[in-house]
Amino acid sequence: VTVRAVAESHRLADHSDIAGAHHLLSSARALLLQSSKPVEEEYFRWLEAEQAELQKRRQQQRTQSQNQRPRNTRAEEKLEPLTPTSAWRAAERLAKVAIMRKSMNRV
């Protein structure tokens, strides 16, 4: 879950969807917390490091957008709250992407 979330969040961030990437990492972290299996601390640290990196990129984007646009026209970002259902959906999307990539590699 962690590896898939990080890989997919990198792809989203590369396509300028930093909010989506951050949400995906948060969902993966929630899934790890809810897991019945014992999870190593390393995975949590990895996700937190990725989230910190995304936060830096988000700040850079905001700084660039503030320099390009007047302040009064800037729209605030709306993030949906993380729920078990949204975390599950994110994991399902990750699994579908992995399956699609695997099948594309075979072709």
C-alpha positions in Angstrom: 0.0 0.0 0.0 2.8 2.4 1.0 4.8 1.8 -2.2 1.8 2.2 -4.4 0.6 5.3 -2.6 4.1 7.0 -2.9 4.4 6.0 -6.6 0.9 7.3 -7.4 1.4 10.5 -5.4 4.6 11.2 -7.4 2.7 10.8 -10.6 -0.1 13.1 -9.4 2.4 15.7 -8.1 4.2 15.6 -11.5 0.8 16.4 -13.1 0.4 19.4 -10.7 -2.3 17.6 -8.6 -0.6 18.1 -5.2 -3.8 18.1 -3.3 -4.7 14.8 -4.7 -1.2 13.4 -4.0 -1.4 14.6 -0.4 -4.9 13.1 0.0 -3.7 9.8 -1.4 -0.8 9.6 1.1 -3.1 10.5 3.9 -5.4 7.7 2.8 -2.5 5.2 2.7 -1.5 6.3 6.2 -5.0 5.7 7.5 -5.1 2.3 5.9 -1.8 1.4 7.6 -3.2 2.5 10.9 -6.4 0.5 10.5 -4.4 -2.6 9.4 -4.7 -5.7 11.6 -1.1 -6.6 10.7 1.7 -5.1 12.7 3.2 -2.3 10.6 6.8 -1.2 10.8 7.5 2.4 11.8 9.6 2.8 8.7 6.5 3.0 6.5 4.9 5.7 8.6 8.2 7.7 8.5 8.3 7.3 4.7 4.7 8.5 4.2 5.4 11.5 6.5 8.5 12.4 4.6 6.6 12.3 1.3 3.8 14.4 2.8 6.4 16.9 4.0 7.9 17.1 0.5 4.4 17.6 -1.0 3.8 20.4 1.5 7.0 22.1 0.3 5.9 21.8 -3.3 2.4 23.1 -2.4 4.1 26.2 -0.8 6.2 26.7 -3.9 3.1 26.5 -6.1 1.2 29.0 -3.8 4.1 31.4 -3.9 4.3 31.2 -7.7 0.5 31.6 -8.1 0.5 34.6 -5.7 3.2 36.2 -7.8 1.2 35.6 -11.0 -2.3 36.4 -9.8 -3.8 39.2 -7.7 -4.6 38.2 -4.2 -8.4 38.8 -4.3 -9.0 36.3 -7.1 -7.2 33.4 -5.5 -9.6 30.6 -4.7 -9.0 28.6 -1.5 -8.3 24.9 -1.9 -11.1 22.6 -0.6 -10.0 19.2 0.7 -12.5 16.6 1.6 -12.0 15.0 5.1 -10.4 11.6 5.2 -12.8 8.9 6.1 -12.4 5.1 6.2 -14.5 4.9 3.0 -12.4 7.5 1.1 -9.2 5.7 2.3 -10.6 2.4 1.0 -11.5 4.0 -2.4 -8.0 5.4 -2.7 -6.6 2.0 -2.1 -8.9 0.5 -4.7 -7.8 3.2 -7.2 -4.2 2.4 -6.5 -4.8 -1.3 -7.0 -6.5 -0.7 -10.3 -3.7 1.5 -11.5 -1.2 -1.2 -10.5 -3.2 -3.9 -12.4 -3.4 -1.7 -15.5 0.3 -0.9 -15.4 1.1 -4.6 -15.0 -1.1 -5.6 -17.9 0.4 -2.8 -20.1 3.9 -4.1 -19.3 2.9 -7.5 -20.6 1.7 -6.1 -23.9 
